[in-house]
């Protein structure tokens, strides 16, 4: 089977080489279920929305000749990017599970784009239809290069997946136009929304056109020099407050920061500029230590969809945008390829199974834009906060979710000249590094991972297994296993044979997690975690008469796993824990008292994996529960 390279394929400078998107076939567990509903429900919904939302009609208007096309422009100035992410999702899904309709959609959309594209290569329906006199004059908020970046990524995916040959020439004409204007034409403009940088590098990797890499490097080098006009949101919002090599912490719009750093690592991987890797790692370490939710989510402020100050991580007002989870995975994947360090795979896992997975309903047709860690029963919904929705006016998240799920196989493993590295565990089989292995596991519900060699590699070969940082007691075969400094346990043999099996046993003992003392919003509270899964308490699971917001957990309480199948949710493992109910104070006057709080008799509280919440009623939920 011919290899289909995935979304990021660095040069030989990478420590680890990514496998292709179909070199790993996922057959069981949540990841397989996500890919199934993506194929059966999410992508078909997305294809319908490309017409309904205005993404395709807008581009038809941009390409209309005199007397053709009617109606106003629909949606936001970045509406084109929804189509581009949908095209990328369809392309990766075609590589994974081909359907004739996918190739037809790519070709039909490409025809619309070709008709809309100007003769000089420029392509953006909003500015061609609504503001033709403002092209590149509003880069601080125009999203022109941002949209171009998503087109480039879609074209790379289509080319690698073999879904028609019409999209790549369109993308290249636009990329050549950007080079002519912003690299060789003397224009030092920078898009206020980073994303084109990582996309230009991937287009360079596919085509070998050095100018694309050079433009990406220029855009990164020039950010932080005050070249982005004030959009009204300030310099931090667009990461234009400091040059990237001087910035020590993640700031501003979370998705922009995370995509920017993905591009920073990409440029390092192709140029060898160590200062880029060093500054990106520095920001990562600070972000993980001070600005990351227990779910792996990022962005603690609704204002500006932004990172807050260090340790500013409120549960109820967590923004934690779904797109930020995706951008974080992109960045961490590139850091993993660049360094081989398992801590980046650890954060991918935490984000994947929690902040990202929660973004989509069990049926695959409703989505979260923001992912709070607490919802009160009297929440007043707005356009984006509340329950999952089928689509949004600003629909950046749903097609973004689809493109990641379609390409998940490429994130499970890597290869080197020494052998195979397994980073994420899911039932299935993997062909890479000269071998074929079968993975059997009930992960993340079960901590046993059995890897069987079906086709043995020749000669000396190594299998590396990531030991997650949460696994306190790990065994490989019959003995205890300790990860090396890079986070992996390595089994190296002079000869492997078909049928050889390695069994990894991870410790899924549920734990009470306590926050850093500076996270004021949840000080004195605990959260439950079992393996990679963070848990939450939904009102639907609590005893009658016990409200989630009145629960308190004893410091010595021990969570008890309970396997169950829940209608509307599916297979799960709940956690039961002894809790007490804080007695409600009488209403009237101020909600403060000098009388110590009292608790009633104990009750059994039940928690569900965070990624499975909001699939039943729209009641209260909390991740963090106060200690009794």
C-alpha positions as CSV (number, residue, x, y, z in Angstrom):
1,X,0.0,0.0,0.0
2,X,1.4,3.3,-1.1
3,X,2.2,5.7,1.8
4,X,0.2,8.9,2.0
5,X,2.2,11.5,4.0
6,X,0.3,13.4,6.6
7,X,-0.3,17.0,7.5
8,X,3.3,17.7,8.6
9,X,6.3,16.1,6.9
10,X,9.5,17.8,8.1
11,X,12.9,17.4,6.4
12,X,15.7,15.2,7.7
13,X,16.4,17.6,10.6
14,X,13.5,16.1,12.6
15,X,14.5,13.6,15.3
16,X,11.4,11.5,14.5
17,X,9.8,10.8,11.1
18,X,6.0,10.9,10.9
19,X,4.2,7.9,9.5
20,X,1.5,8.3,6.8
21,X,-2.1,8.9,7.5
22,X,-3.2,5.4,6.6
23,X,-0.1,3.6,7.9
24,X,-2.0,3.3,11.2
25,X,-5.5,1.9,11.0
26,X,-7.6,2.4,14.1
27,X,-10.1,-0.3,14.8
28,X,-11.3,0.1,18.4
29,X,-11.8,2.5,21.3
30,X,-12.9,6.1,21.3
31,X,-10.6,7.2,18.5
32,X,-12.2,4.6,16.2
33,X,-15.6,5.8,17.2
34,X,-14.7,9.4,16.6
35,X,-13.5,8.5,13.1
36,X,-16.7,6.5,12.4
37,X,-19.0,9.4,13.4
38,X,-16.8,11.8,11.5
39,X,-17.3,9.8,8.4
40,X,-21.0,9.0,8.9
41,X,-22.3,12.2,10.5
42,X,-19.8,15.2,10.8
43,X,-18.4,15.4,7.3
44,X,-21.8,15.0,5.6
45,X,-23.1,17.8,7.8
46,X,-20.1,19.9,7.0
47,X,-20.6,19.4,3.2
48,X,-24.2,20.6,3.6
49,X,-23.1,23.6,5.5
50,X,-20.7,24.8,2.8
51,X,-23.8,25.8,0.8
52,X,-26.0,26.9,3.7
53,X,-23.4,29.0,5.5
54,X,-22.4,30.9,2.4
55,X,-18.9,29.6,2.0
56,X,-19.4,28.3,-1.5
57,X,-22.1,30.9,-2.6
58,X,-19.7,33.7,-1.6
59,X,-17.0,32.3,-3.9
60,X,-19.4,31.9,-6.7
61,X,-20.3,35.6,-6.4
62,X,-16.6,36.4,-6.5
63,X,-16.3,34.5,-9.7
64,X,-19.5,35.7,-11.3
65,X,-19.3,37.5,-14.6
66,X,-21.5,40.5,-15.5
67,X,-25.1,39.6,-14.9
68,X,-24.4,36.4,-13.0
69,X,-24.8,35.8,-9.3
70,X,-27.0,37.6,-6.9
71,X,-27.6,38.2,-3.2
72,X,-25.4,39.7,-0.5
73,X,-22.1,38.3,0.9
74,X,-22.9,35.8,3.7
75,X,-21.0,35.5,7.0
76,X,-17.6,36.8,8.1
77,X,-14.7,38.1,6.2
78,X,-12.9,34.7,6.8
79,X,-15.8,32.6,5.5
80,X,-13.6,31.1,2.8
81,X,-11.5,29.3,5.5
82,X,-14.5,27.1,6.5
83,X,-14.5,25.7,3.0
84,X,-10.7,25.1,3.0
85,X,-10.8,23.2,6.3
86,X,-13.7,21.2,4.9
87,X,-11.7,20.4,1.8
88,X,-8.8,19.3,4.0
89,X,-11.1,17.1,6.1
90,X,-12.5,15.4,3.0
91,X,-9.1,14.8,1.5
92,X,-7.7,13.1,4.6
93,X,-10.9,11.1,5.0
94,X,-10.6,10.0,1.4
95,X,-7.2,8.7,2.2
96,X,-8.6,6.8,5.2
97,X,-11.9,5.6,3.9
98,X,-12.4,6.5,0.2
99,X,-15.8,7.5,-1.2
100,X,-16.4,8.8,-4.8
101,X,-18.3,11.8,-3.4
102,X,-15.2,13.1,-1.7
103,X,-13.2,13.5,-4.9
104,X,-16.2,15.0,-6.7
105,X,-16.6,17.6,-3.9
106,X,-13.0,18.6,-4.2
107,X,-13.2,18.9,-7.9
108,X,-16.4,20.9,-7.8
109,X,-15.1,23.3,-5.1
110,X,-11.8,23.6,-7.1
111,X,-13.8,24.7,-10.2
112,X,-15.6,27.4,-8.1
113,X,-12.2,28.6,-6.7
114,X,-10.6,28.7,-10.1
115,X,-13.4,30.8,-11.4
116,X,-13.2,33.2,-8.4
117,X,-9.4,33.6,-8.5
118,X,-8.1,36.8,-10.1
119,X,-5.6,36.6,-12.9
120,X,-2.8,37.8,-10.5
121,X,-3.5,34.9,-8.2
122,X,-5.4,36.8,-5.5
123,X,-8.3,34.9,-3.9
124,X,-10.6,36.0,-1.1
125,X,-14.3,36.2,-1.6
126,X,-15.0,38.9,1.0
127,X,-12.5,41.4,-0.3
128,X,-13.3,40.7,-4.0
129,X,-17.1,41.1,-3.4
130,X,-17.4,43.5,-0.5
131,X,-14.1,45.6,-0.3
132,X,-12.2,45.4,-3.6
133,X,-10.6,48.7,-2.8
134,X,-9.2,47.4,0.6
135,X,-7.2,44.4,-0.5
136,X,-4.3,44.0,1.9
137,X,-5.2,47.4,3.5
138,X,-6.7,45.8,6.6
139,X,-4.3,43.0,7.4
140,X,-4.7,43.6,11.1
141,X,-8.2,42.0,10.9
142,X,-8.7,41.0,7.3
143,X,-7.7,37.3,7.7
144,X,-6.6,37.3,4.0
145,X,-3.4,35.4,4.7
146,X,-5.1,33.3,7.3
147,X,-7.6,32.1,4.7
148,X,-4.8,31.5,2.2
149,X,-3.0,29.3,4.8
150,X,-6.0,27.1,5.1
151,X,-6.2,26.8,1.3
152,X,-2.6,25.8,1.2
153,X,-3.1,23.1,3.8
154,X,-6.2,21.8,1.9
155,X,-4.2,21.7,-1.3
156,X,-1.4,19.8,0.4
157,X,-3.9,17.3,1.8
158,X,-5.6,16.8,-1.6
159,X,-2.3,16.4,-3.4
160,X,-1.0,13.8,-0.9
161,X,-4.3,11.9,-0.7
162,X,-4.7,11.9,-4.5
163,X,-8.1,13.6,-4.5
164,X,-8.0,15.3,-7.9
165,X,-5.3,17.6,-9.3
166,X,-7.1,20.9,-9.6
167,X,-6.7,22.4,-6.1
168,X,-2.9,22.6,-5.9
169,X,-2.4,24.9,-8.9
170,X,-4.9,27.3,-7.4
171,X,-3.1,27.3,-4.1
172,X,0.3,27.8,-5.8
173,X,-1.0,30.8,-7.8
174,X,-2.1,32.4,-4.6
175,X,1.1,31.5,-2.8
176,X,3.2,32.9,-5.7
177,X,1.1,36.1,-5.5
178,X,1.8,36.4,-1.7
179,X,5.5,35.9,-2.5
180,X,5.4,38.6,-5.2
181,X,3.7,41.1,-2.8
182,X,5.2,40.3,0.6
183,X,8.6,38.7,-0.1
184,X,10.0,40.3,-3.2
185,X,7.6,43.2,-3.6
186,X,8.6,45.2,-0.6
187,X,5.4,45.0,1.4
188,X,6.2,44.2,5.0
189,X,2.5,43.5,6.0
190,X,1.7,40.7,8.4
191,X,-1.7,39.1,8.9
192,X,-3.1,39.7,12.3
193,X,-4.1,36.1,12.6
194,X,-1.1,33.7,12.3
195,X,-1.6,30.5,10.4
196,X,-0.2,31.1,7.0
197,X,3.3,30.5,8.3
198,X,2.9,26.8,9.1
199,X,0.9,26.3,5.9
200,X,3.6,28.0,3.7
201,X,6.2,25.7,5.1
202,X,4.1,22.6,4.3
203,X,3.5,23.9,0.8
204,X,7.3,24.3,0.5
205,X,7.8,20.7,1.7
206,X,5.4,19.4,-1.0
207,X,6.6,21.5,-3.9
208,X,10.2,22.4,-3.1
209,X,9.6,26.1,-3.8
210,X,12.0,27.8,-1.5
211,X,10.2,31.2,-1.7
212,X,7.3,29.8,0.3
213,X,9.7,28.9,3.2
214,X,11.4,32.2,2.9
215,X,8.1,34.1,3.2
216,X,7.1,32.1,6.2
217,X,10.4,32.9,7.9
218,X,10.0,36.6,7.0
219,X,6.5,36.8,8.5
220,X,7.8,35.2,11.7
221,X,10.9,37.4,11.9
222,X,8.8,40.6,11.4
223,X,6.1,39.8,14.0
224,X,6.7,41.9,17.1
225,X,8.1,44.9,15.3
226,X,4.9,46.9,15.3
227,X,4.1,46.2,11.7
228,X,0.5,45.1,12.5
229,X,-1.9,48.0,12.8
230,X,-4.0,48.2,15.9
231,X,-7.2,46.4,15.3
232,X,-8.7,47.8,18.5
233,X,-7.6,44.7,20.5
234,X,-4.0,45.8,21.3
235,X,-0.6,44.4,20.3
236,X,-0.8,41.4,22.6
237,X,-3.9,40.1,20.8
238,X,-1.9,39.5,17.6
239,X,1.4,38.6,19.3
240,X,2.9,41.8,17.9
241,X,4.2,43.1,21.3
242,X,7.7,41.4,21.1
243,X,9.8,39.6,18.5
244,X,9.1,35.9,18.7
245,X,12.6,35.1,20.0
246,X,12.1,37.5,22.9
247,X,8.6,36.5,24.0
248,X,8.6,34.2,27.0
249,X,4.9,33.5,27.5
250,X,1.9,32.8,25.5
251,X,-0.3,35.9,25.1
252,X,-3.3,37.3,23.3
253,X,-5.7,35.3,21.1
254,X,-5.0,31.7,22.0
255,X,-5.5,30.2,18.5
256,X,-3.2,32.7,16.9
257,X,-0.4,32.1,19.4
258,X,-0.6,28.4,19.0
259,X,-0.7,28.4,15.2
260,X,2.2,30.9,15.3
261,X,4.3,28.6,17.3
262,X,3.5,25.7,15.1
263,X,4.9,27.8,12.3
264,X,7.9,28.8,14.4
265,X,8.8,25.1,14.9
266,X,8.2,24.3,11.2
267,X,10.6,27.0,10.1
268,X,13.2,25.7,12.6
269,X,12.8,22.2,11.2
270,X,13.6,23.4,7.6
271,X,16.3,26.1,8.4
272,X,18.0,24.8,11.5
273,X,17.6,28.1,13.3
274,X,18.0,26.9,16.8
275,X,16.9,30.3,18.3
276,X,13.4,29.5,16.9
277,X,13.1,26.1,18.6
278,X,14.6,27.5,21.8
279,X,12.0,30.4,22.1
280,X,9.1,28.1,21.2
281,X,10.1,25.5,23.9
282,X,10.5,28.4,26.4
283,X,6.9,29.6,25.7
284,X,5.6,26.0,25.9
285,X,7.2,25.4,29.3
286,X,5.7,28.6,30.7
287,X,2.3,27.9,29.1
288,X,2.0,24.4,30.4
289,X,3.1,25.4,33.9
290,X,0.8,28.5,34.2
291,X,-1.8,28.8,31.5
292,X,-3.1,25.3,30.8
293,X,-6.4,23.9,32.0
294,X,-6.4,20.3,33.5
295,X,-8.3,19.3,30.3
296,X,-5.4,20.6,28.1
297,X,-7.5,23.5,27.0
298,X,-6.1,27.0,26.4
299,X,-7.6,30.5,26.6
300,X,-9.1,31.7,29.9
301,X,-10.7,34.9,28.6
302,X,-13.8,35.4,26.5
303,X,-12.6,38.9,25.8
304,X,-10.3,38.4,22.9
305,X,-10.6,34.6,23.1
306,X,-7.3,35.0,24.9
307,X,-4.7,33.7,27.3
308,X,-4.9,35.4,30.6
309,X,-2.3,36.1,33.2
310,X,-0.3,33.3,34.7
311,X,-2.6,31.0,36.8
312,X,-5.7,32.8,35.6
313,X,-7.7,29.7,34.9
314,X,-11.3,30.1,35.9
315,X,-13.6,27.1,35.4
316,X,-16.9,28.8,34.6
317,X,-15.4,31.4,32.3
318,X,-12.9,29.1,30.6
319,X,-12.9,29.9,26.9
320,X,-10.8,26.9,25.9
321,X,-11.8,27.2,22.3
322,X,-12.0,23.9,20.3
323,X,-9.8,25.5,17.6
324,X,-7.2,26.2,20.3
325,X,-7.1,22.5,21.3
326,X,-6.5,21.6,17.6
327,X,-3.8,24.3,17.2
328,X,-2.1,23.0,20.4
329,X,-2.0,19.5,19.0
330,X,-0.4,20.8,15.8
331,X,2.3,22.7,17.8
332,X,3.0,19.8,20.1
333,X,3.2,17.3,17.3
334,X,5.9,19.5,15.6
335,X,7.8,19.8,18.9
336,X,7.6,16.0,19.3
337,X,9.0,15.5,15.8
338,X,11.7,18.1,16.4
339,X,12.9,16.8,19.8
340,X,11.6,13.3,20.4
341,X,10.5,14.3,23.9
342,X,7.5,12.4,25.2
343,X,6.2,15.4,27.2
344,X,4.8,16.8,24.0
345,X,3.0,13.5,23.3
346,X,1.7,13.7,26.9
347,X,0.1,17.0,26.3
348,X,-1.3,15.8,22.9
349,X,-3.0,13.0,24.8
350,X,-4.4,15.2,27.6
351,X,-5.8,17.6,25.0
352,X,-7.0,15.0,22.6
353,X,-9.0,13.0,25.2
354,X,-10.4,16.0,27.0
355,X,-10.5,19.5,25.6
356,X,-10.7,18.3,22.0
357,X,-12.9,15.2,22.4
358,X,-15.5,17.2,24.4
359,X,-15.9,19.5,21.4
360,X,-18.2,17.0,19.6
361,X,-21.4,15.3,20.7
362,X,-21.7,11.5,20.8
363,X,-23.6,11.6,17.6
364,X,-21.1,13.8,15.7
365,X,-23.6,16.5,14.6
366,X,-23.3,19.1,17.4
367,X,-20.2,21.0,18.5
368,X,-18.8,23.2,21.3
369,X,-17.1,26.4,20.3
370,X,-15.9,27.0,23.9
371,X,-15.3,24.3,26.5
372,X,-15.9,25.5,30.0
373,X,-15.1,23.4,33.1
374,X,-18.2,24.5,34.9
375,X,-21.8,25.2,33.9
376,X,-24.4,26.4,36.4
377,X,-28.0,25.4,36.1
378,X,-29.2,29.0,35.5
379,X,-26.7,29.6,32.6
380,X,-28.0,32.1,30.1
381,X,-26.9,30.9,26.7
382,X,-25.5,33.2,24.0
383,X,-24.3,32.5,20.5
384,X,-21.4,30.4,21.5
385,X,-21.7,29.6,25.2
386,X,-24.2,26.9,26.4
387,X,-24.9,23.5,24.9
388,X,-23.4,22.1,21.7
389,X,-24.8,23.4,18.5
390,X,-25.1,22.1,15.0
391,X,-23.2,25.0,13.4
392,X,-22.2,28.6,14.2
393,X,-22.2,31.9,12.4
394,X,-18.5,31.9,13.1
395,X,-18.0,28.2,12.2
396,X,-14.2,27.9,12.5
397,X,-14.3,24.9,14.9
398,X,-16.5,22.2,13.3
399,X,-14.5,21.7,10.0
400,X,-11.3,22.1,12.0
401,X,-12.4,19.2,14.2
402,X,-13.2,17.1,11.2
403,X,-9.8,17.6,9.6
404,X,-8.0,16.5,12.7
405,X,-10.2,13.4,13.3
406,X,-9.7,12.3,9.7
407,X,-6.0,12.5,10.0
408,X,-5.7,11.0,13.6
409,X,-3.9,7.8,12.4
410,X,-0.8,9.9,11.5
411,X,-0.5,11.0,15.1
412,X,-0.2,7.6,16.7
413,X,3.4,6.7,15.9
414,X,6.7,7.7,14.3
415,X,9.7,5.9,12.9
416,X,13.4,6.3,12.9
417,X,16.3,4.3,11.5
418,X,16.3,2.4,14.8
419,X,12.6,1.4,14.9
420,X,9.1,2.4,15.8
421,X,7.8,4.8,18.4
422,X,4.2,4.5,19.8
423,X,3.0,7.8,21.1
424,X,-0.8,7.3,21.4
425,X,-2.5,4.0,22.1
426,X,-5.5,2.7,20.2
427,X,-6.5,-0.8,18.9
428,X,-5.5,-1.3,15.3
429,X,-2.4,-2.0,13.3
430,X,0.6,0.0,12.2
431,X,2.9,-0.5,9.2
432,X,6.1,1.5,9.6
433,X,9.8,1.3,10.3
434,X,10.1,-1.9,8.2
435,X,7.5,-3.8,10.3
436,X,3.8,-4.4,10.8
437,X,2.5,-4.5,14.4
438,X,-1.0,-5.2,15.8
439,X,-2.1,-3.2,18.8
440,X,-4.8,-4.7,21.1
441,X,-6.1,-2.6,23.9
442,X,-9.2,-1.3,25.6
443,X,-7.5,2.1,26.1
444,X,-8.3,4.5,27.7
445,X,-10.9,2.4,29.7
446,X,-8.2,-0.3,30.2
447,X,-4.5,0.2,30.8
448,X,-3.3,-3.0,29.1
449,X,-1.7,-2.4,25.6
450,X,-0.5,-5.5,23.8
451,X,1.8,-5.0,20.8
452,X,2.3,-8.1,18.5
453,X,4.7,-8.2,15.6
454,X,3.0,-9.5,12.5
455,X,5.7,-8.9,10.0
456,X,9.1,-8.8,11.6
457,X,11.7,-6.2,10.7
458,X,15.1,-7.3,9.6
459,X,18.0,-7.3,12.1
460,X,18.5,-5.1,15.1
461,X,15.2,-3.2,15.8
462,X,13.7,-1.1,18.6
463,X,10.2,-0.6,19.8
464,X,9.7,2.5,21.9
465,X,6.6,2.8,24.1
466,X,5.6,6.1,25.7
467,X,5.1,5.9,29.4
468,X,2.5,8.6,30.3
469,X,3.5,10.9,33.1
470,X,0.3,10.0,35.0
471,X,1.2,6.2,35.2
472,X,2.8,5.8,38.6
473,X,3.3,2.0,38.4
474,X,4.1,0.7,34.9
475,X,5.0,-2.8,33.8
476,X,6.2,-4.2,30.5
477,X,5.7,-8.0,30.2
478,X,6.7,-9.4,33.6
479,X,8.7,-6.6,35.1
480,X,8.4,-3.0,36.2
481,X,9.2,-0.4,33.5
482,X,10.7,3.0,34.0
483,X,10.7,5.6,31.2
484,X,13.9,7.1,30.1
485,X,14.5,10.8,30.2
486,X,12.6,11.3,27.0
487,X,9.5,9.6,28.4
488,X,9.8,6.2,26.5
489,X,10.6,2.6,27.5
490,X,12.6,1.0,24.8
491,X,12.8,-2.7,23.8
492,X,15.7,-3.4,21.5
493,X,16.5,-6.9,20.1
494,X,19.0,-8.2,17.7
495,X,16.2,-10.2,16.0
496,X,12.4,-10.0,16.1
497,X,10.1,-12.7,14.8
498,X,6.4,-12.8,13.7
499,X,4.3,-13.4,16.7
500,X,6.6,-11.7,19.2
501,X,4.5,-9.8,21.7
502,X,5.2,-7.0,24.2
503,X,2.6,-6.2,26.9
504,X,2.5,-2.7,28.4
505,X,0.4,-2.3,31.6
506,X,-0.3,1.3,32.6
507,X,-1.6,2.3,36.0
508,X,-5.2,3.6,35.7
509,X,-5.7,4.1,39.4
510,X,-8.1,7.1,39.8
511,X,-6.5,10.1,41.4
512,X,-7.6,13.3,43.2
513,X,-5.9,16.1,41.4
514,X,-5.1,19.3,43.3
515,X,-4.5,22.7,41.6
516,X,-1.5,24.9,42.0
517,X,-2.0,27.2,45.0
518,X,-1.9,30.3,42.8
519,X,-5.0,29.2,40.7
520,X,-7.3,31.2,42.9
521,X,-10.5,30.1,41.0
522,X,-10.2,26.5,42.1
523,X,-8.1,26.8,45.3
524,X,-9.3,24.3,47.9
525,X,-10.9,22.0,45.3
526,X,-10.0,18.7,43.7
527,X,-10.7,17.1,40.3
528,X,-10.8,13.4,39.3
529,X,-8.5,11.9,36.7
530,X,-8.2,8.2,35.6
531,X,-5.5,7.6,33.1
532,X,-5.6,10.4,30.5
533,X,-9.3,11.1,31.2
534,X,-10.3,14.1,33.3
535,X,-13.8,13.7,34.9
536,X,-16.7,16.0,35.6
537,X,-19.8,15.8,37.8
538,X,-23.1,16.3,35.9
539,X,-26.3,16.9,37.6
540,X,-27.9,13.9,35.7
541,X,-25.8,11.4,37.6
542,X,-26.3,12.7,41.2
543,X,-28.7,11.3,43.8
544,X,-32.1,12.9,44.0
545,X,-32.0,16.0,46.1
546,X,-28.2,16.5,45.8
547,X,-27.1,19.4,43.6
548,X,-23.7,19.4,41.9
549,X,-22.9,22.9,43.2
550,X,-23.4,21.7,46.8
551,X,-21.0,18.7,46.6
552,X,-17.9,18.6,48.7
553,X,-15.2,15.8,48.6
554,X,-13.4,14.4,51.6
555,X,-9.6,14.7,51.3
556,X,-9.2,11.0,51.8
557,X,-12.0,9.8,49.6
558,X,-11.1,7.1,47.1
559,X,-12.8,7.1,43.6
560,X,-14.2,3.8,42.5
561,X,-14.4,2.9,38.7
562,X,-17.7,1.6,37.4
563,X,-18.0,0.4,33.8
564,X,-21.3,1.2,32.2
565,X,-23.1,1.8,29.0
566,X,-25.2,5.0,29.1
567,X,-27.9,5.8,26.5
568,X,-26.9,8.8,24.5
569,X,-23.3,8.6,25.8
570,X,-22.1,5.1,24.9
571,X,-19.5,3.0,26.6
572,X,-17.9,4.6,29.6
573,X,-16.2,4.2,33.0
574,X,-17.8,6.3,35.7
575,X,-16.1,7.2,39.0
576,X,-18.1,7.0,42.2
577,X,-16.8,8.8,45.3
578,X,-18.0,9.5,48.8
579,X,-19.0,13.1,49.1
580,X,-20.9,15.4,51.4
581,X,-23.6,17.9,50.6
582,X,-23.0,21.5,51.8
583,X,-26.1,22.8,53.3
584,X,-27.6,25.7,51.4
585,X,-27.5,29.1,53.2
586,X,-30.8,30.9,53.5
587,X,-31.4,33.4,50.6
588,X,-31.8,37.0,51.5
589,X,-29.1,39.7,52.0
590,X,-25.5,39.2,51.0
591,X,-24.2,35.8,50.1
592,X,-21.6,35.9,52.8
593,X,-21.6,34.9,56.5
594,X,-19.4,34.6,59.5
595,X,-20.9,31.2,60.3
596,X,-18.8,28.2,59.2
597,X,-20.3,26.1,56.4
598,X,-21.9,22.8,57.4
599,X,-22.4,19.6,55.5
600,X,-25.1,17.0,55.7
601,X,-24.7,13.2,55.7
602,X,-22.6,11.7,53.1
603,X,-23.8,10.8,49.6
604,X,-22.3,9.0,46.7
605,X,-21.3,11.4,43.9
606,X,-20.8,10.2,40.4
607,X,-18.4,11.6,37.7
608,X,-18.4,11.0,34.0
609,X,-15.4,11.5,31.6
610,X,-15.4,15.2,30.7
611,X,-15.4,14.4,27.0
612,X,-18.8,12.7,27.3
613,X,-20.6,15.5,29.1
614,X,-23.6,17.4,27.7
615,X,-25.0,14.4,25.8
616,X,-28.1,14.2,28.0
617,X,-29.7,17.1,29.7
618,X,-28.5,20.7,29.8
619,X,-28.0,20.7,33.6
620,X,-25.2,21.8,35.8
621,X,-21.6,20.4,35.5
622,X,-18.3,21.0,37.3
623,X,-14.8,19.5,37.0
624,X,-13.5,21.0,40.2
625,X,-15.3,20.1,43.5
626,X,-14.4,21.8,46.9
627,X,-12.9,19.7,49.6
628,X,-15.1,19.1,52.6
